[in-house]
Amino acid sequence: MPAALRIKLTREEDKTLQELSLAENVPRRVKIRVIALRLNADGLTVPMISGHLHIHEHTVRATLRRWENQGLGGLWEAPGRGGKR
């Protein structure tokens, strides 16, 4: 069984993430990542978060690892992703 991933958020980080989750101009995928981070910081496990948000556990773990390594920059898609105009 993999080790439990747990993040800790400062008050400023939590406030920023809360604002992102409520903002209208933020893509849906970013909002889901933000919610996953806040739920994990509140004590929910990866399986609980994936069940609640209806996303794969791998996606939750990847989000948590990106947060640990890149912070806020890890929430958005990498440049060059998606269809080209």
LINDATA-V717096 format. One record per helix or strand of 3 or more residues. SS is the DSSP state (H for helix, E for strand). FROM is the first residue (numbers start at 1). TO is the last residue. If there is no record, write none. Layout:
((SS:FROM:TO) (SS:FROM:TO))
This chain:
((H:11:22) (H:28:41) (H:46:53) (H:57:75))
